[in-house]
């Protein structure tokens, strides 16, 4: 993939710099916040080399790239001529998104930068638990202590790290909000909580809480800090703004966080944890069936970010999270379906995509499997979701539990090992993965995917027969000789004999009863074969392949049976002409050699459905 070329084409397709409020990337996607969501041409973007698909969700315009997204993102910023910290300072959009969309946008913006590190430390803690349960290490060994400190530091100082991330998201000074997070976990404050020491601020009692590993207090605090900082900065004298703004912001917000935000948000945190556990305990199997069954669909719409605070909050509040224990198998279900297609498919294009998607899925990245394999083939996605639901129900029934936070895939498995040692919950977790993968594989292999029927056998005309065959005009327009077409490949007759039409309207219809043999990716050309063996190429315009499908809409696919007059393709003649292309359409009999004569009807004007060619 040419990263710069892909980035340049994506940037042009979304409307350029002037239409972008902000752009970030996750594991597989470029996530744009656009001023005008109607401007991008989704179909055009999907044709760009390196783009898997396009998704709009949660107020974001998401271009799915796959594993190469970091390099495309880097090339994109270079093409835009901005630095990462500049492009992510989000401006206000003219459109008012829904409250839920804004919530999803905030959560994804705050947590996205730290998800990779969260996954890494979660896996490291899981591996340490495995080592101790197998007797390879003890928790008194120096090696263990150093690695555990490295893994646990992320969770212990989570308010500091989230403070920085949230500060950037809310447009404030990230170092200021990081200091605010550090204050929450400052040793003196933590010791006061442990020792139950009474504290007051200006005679107002402070409710002491242990904020280590907390999530919600610092996010709210960072939001308030950003608002206060901007307000103070607006009125502060320029000569002292550098220090007076952070000074006053911290002096105002820090007490508010300790006195109000912390206690209230802690109640919210406990409520979320208790609420999710209450739902879970109603029926773990039913909860797993529903959540895991719909989880990949939720991810497609980008709504999974709304669940992230709950999953993390369960870990930091309870020390474990059963919800993620039920959801983890979903990546294995989609991977199992993709693997079944990789083994069964004879499609030279789909097979390598499914194979690489299966490998990526085992690593925890399911977008290639979903967008490149199971969704396009439809039924495998549904069957994989059913398998995921059964796997989730199994995990819920057997008590599978996560003891950290990590993305899917085989590397996240150690995260589900109880720090006290391997238990029945971990065994149930492994069973849920096997159930999801194997069931999705079997269902897809047996019922979810069928290889396309082989291309229809081309009927070769018998030269001894002189029966006349007719090709009707696929277009309304001006009839001209093929030799007048300004493209030597057509005018010379090298591709076969036929005629040409300068269209007066942008619709091409089936010129006979037959079968669609080929629909070019760019939709500007279609290959057909009639019931009596005439092979025909309809090529709309000259060099219009360069439009990459822009201004074209196809209504048929390879292998479709067509009847005379069926709509094949729509196109915009004026738009194509405005872009500098000749719209002259060639209608060519590509198996000319098997016929004695091809006669073009006389006349300057022709209408769709009228006789165009007589073939003997």
PyMOL commands that set and color helices and strands:
alter all, ss='L'
color gray80, all
select helices_A, chain A and resi 3-13+17-19+42-46+69-80+84-87+99-133+142-156+158-169+174-184+187-195+216-235+238-282+284-300+305-318+322-327+329-344+350-362+367-374+379-397+410-416+424-448+482-484+488-491+544-547+573-578+592-594
alter helices_A, ss='H'
color red, helices_A
select strands_A, chain A and resi 20-25+29-34+53-57+60-64+200-201+204-205+469-472+477-481+497-503+507-509+514-519+525-530+535-540+552-554+561-562+567-571+584-589+598-600+605-606+611-615
alter strands_A, ss='S'
color yellow, strands_A
deselect
rebuild
show_as cartoon
